[in-house]
Amino acid sequence: MSAGSVTRTTLSEALCEADRPILQPMRGYDDRSYGNGFADVYDDWYFDVTDVDATVSRVLDLVDPGGKVLELGVGTGRLAVPMTQAGIRVTGIDSSEAMLDVLAERDTAHEVETIRGDMVDDLPDGPFDAVLIAYNTIFNLLEEETQQRCFAAVARVLRPGGAFVVEAFVPDSEVAPGSDVTVRSMTVDQVVLSVSEQQPGEQRASGQFIQFSEAGGVRLRPWSIRWASPEQLDAMAATAGFTVETRTGDMMGSDFNDASAQHVTIYRTEPTDGPG
């Protein structure tokens, strides 16, 4: 699609598409699409999600000094590198080479062990003291069955009594099906449009950030998620042998309640029985 093909009529038609059936899933989208689309802007666009200091502090509460942590969807390393700087041994897995390239530039001390692979089927053996999946990354797995297998895979690589830390948004039960076009940002030489489709019956959403700039022309940045409620995640966790230890409203430990927009849940595997 060229820049000249985006006209006022095109946007008006897109805004009126709410009643048409929504296609699923996004054609051509795979597990590398998000990382390849967002690697060069992720730290700039999402610098204010998942408080870094609070995350490091929370993980330090869960592991002993020098403990081993696996981060799923490690991305650019904005969490992994500070964790290593705090004395945690971190392994990070991501399917996007572009994301891992950014991490390598950030990790000048080469402390993070990285794996390019799938965060369900390619997990290292472990055992790990804790596993972290931050900021909705669990929802990048686009099938309920795949999300369930993720919990099972994590349980296999955790030590007995290990912790699985899941950070995710709380789905809006009132979200309506349909499509939407909004402006994400606009400057004198750049505009970013957000085009999205919602399919609440399937617990799915997908979209594109369409970036127009004088310097770079047009850039498409696709995303797609399959969301789950805290209760649905708890059920997946229980099937994999986890119990809920704590649930808070954020990494800083604020209370979780009916008005919370997100949650941080710590799941635990069962410890092995001691002597006697």
N, C-alpha and C positions, 0 to 999 in steps of 0.2 A: 504494500500500500504506500503510495507516495503522499507527500504532504499536501499536494494539491487536491487529492481525492477526498479530504476531510472538509466537508462544506457544512454550512448552517443547516441545510436540509438533512444531511446525514445525521447530525447530532439530534435534530428534532425527531427524526424517525426512531433513533435509538431510544430516546426518552419515552416514546409511546409504545414500546415493545413489551410492557409489563404483562400483557395478557397472552402472549404467545408461549407455547411450550419451550422450556429451557433445555438446550442440548446438554448432554452429559456423556462422558466427561469432556473437557476441552480437547479438541482434536489435536493430536501431535504433542500433547503435554506429557512429559515423563519426569522421572525423579531427578534429572539434572536441570530441568527447565528453570526452576526458581533460582537456584544458585547461579546459573550462567546469566540469568537476567538481572540479578540484583547485586552481584559481587562488587561491582565498582561503585555502588551508591549505598550499600547497606549501612555502613558505619555512619554515613552522613545523614541518611533518612531516618534511621532508627537508633540514634545515639541515646535516646531517652527511654528506651524500653529495657526491662530487666536490669534494675539497678546493680551496677557492677560490684561496688563495695559491699552491698547487702548480700549479694549472691556469694561472694567469697567468704564473708562472715558466716553465712548459713552453712556452707559446705564445710568450713573449718569446725563447726559445731558437731558435724556428723562423722568426721574421720580423725584419726590420730595424726600427729605430725608425721609427714612423709607418707600419708595414706594415698591409696590408689583410687583415682576417679576416672570414670569414662563419661565423656560428653557426647551425646548423640546429636547429630546435626551441628557439629562444632563451628561451621561457617568460617567467619573471618578471624576467629580466636579472640573476640572482644571479651569473653569470659574466661576462656581457657588460659590465655597468657597471664592475666592477673592471678589466677589460681596457682599457677606454677611459681609466680613471684612470691606467693605466700607460703611456699614450701610443700604444696600438694603435687604429687606425681600425676600428670594428666595425660590420658590418651583421648584423642578426638577422632571421630569418624564422620565423614561427609561424602556424599555422592558427587559433589561438584568440584572439579579440578580448579575452576575459577575461584571459588571460595577458598580452597586450600592454598592457592597461590598468594592470596591476600594474607592469610594466616602466616605463611612462611616469611613474608616481608615484615610482619609485626613481631614475630618470634625470633628476634635477633640472637638470643641465647640458645636457640634450638632445644628448648626444654619440652615442648609439647610433642609427644609421639602421635603422628597422624596416620590415618588409614583412609584411603579412598575406597568407599564401598557403601553398601546398603546397610541402613541402621537396623534392619531386622535379620537379614540373612548372612551378613559378613562381620558380625561382632567378634572381637578377639576373645580368647578363652577366659581371661581373667585368672584368678578371682579378683574382683574389685570391691572396695569398701563402700563405694557409692556410685550411682549412675545419675547423671543430670540430663534432663531434656527440657530446655528453656523456651520461653516465649512462643507457645503454640506449635512448636515443632512436631509434636505428636499428631497434630491435625494435617501435617503434610503427607501423612500416610492416608491414602484416599479411599480405603475400604475398611469397614469395621473389622473384617477378618484379619487384615494386615495390622491394624492397631492392636488387636488381641494377641497376635503372634509377637508383636514388639514386647509386650509385657512378659510373655513366656521366655523370649530370648534374653531379656534383661535378668529375669530370675535365674537363668542358667549361669550367667557370668558373674553374679554377685556372690560374695561370701555369705555363709549362713548369718542371718541377722543384718545383712547389708541394707542400705537405703536406696530407694528410687525416688528422685525428686522430679516432680512434674509441675511445670508452670504453664497455665493455659487460661484463655478467656472463658467466661461463663456465657453460654449461648443465650441470646434473647429469645424467649418463648413467643414473642409477638412479631418476630420478623416475618415480613410478607414475601411471597414469591414474586419474582420479576427482575427487571434490570434497571440500571441506574448509570448516569453519567454525571460526574462532578469534577470540579477543579481541585486538584490536590495542592498545587502551588503555582505561582505566576510571578515572573520578574520581567524586566524590560527586554530580556533576550531569551527567555525560556518560559514555557508553560507545560505543566504536567497534568494530564487528564486521567481520571480514574473511571474505568468502565468495568462494571461488575454485574454478575448474575447471581441471584439467590434462589436456591431450591430447598426450602426448609423441610419439605416432606422427605427428602433424601439426606438431609443434614449436610448439604453441600453448598459451596460458594466458589466462584472462580471469576477471574477478571484479568485486566491488563492495565498497567500504568503506561500511558502513551506520552512519551516525552518529545516535545518539539523544541529545538533550539537553533539559533542562528549558526552556531559552530558545528553542531553535530547532526543536523537534520532531524530525522525521526528515529526513535528507539522504542521498541516494544519490550515491556517487562511483565511477563505473565506470572500468575499465581493461581493456585487451586487448593482448596482444603476440604476435608470432611470433618466436621466438628462433632463433639460429644459432650454431654453434660457431665458434671462431676460425679453424679450417681452412675452414669454409664461407664465412666472410667473406673470407678470403684468396683463395678461388677467385673470388668475385664481383669482388674488387679486381683480380685478374689479368686477368679478362675485360675490365675497363674500362681496362686499360693501366697499373695501379699495380704497384709492387713494395713489399714489406715492408721498411721501414727499421729499425724497432725495435719490440719488444714488451716492455712492463714490466707489473708487477702492479698498478700504480696510477699516479696522476699524479706522485707523488713519486719515481718511478723505481725502486721495489723490484723485485727479481728476479722474473720470471715463471717458474713451475714447475708441476708436475702438481697441486700443492695449491692453486694460486691460484684464488680465487673470482671474480676479475674480471681484465680486461686493458685496457691502453691501448696501442693499436697505431697507429703512424705509418706511413701509406702515402705513397709519393712517385710523382708523375708523372715521365716521362722529361724531362730537360732538353733544350733545343735544342742542336744542335751549334754549337760556337763557330766563329770564323773559321778558315779553313784546312782 
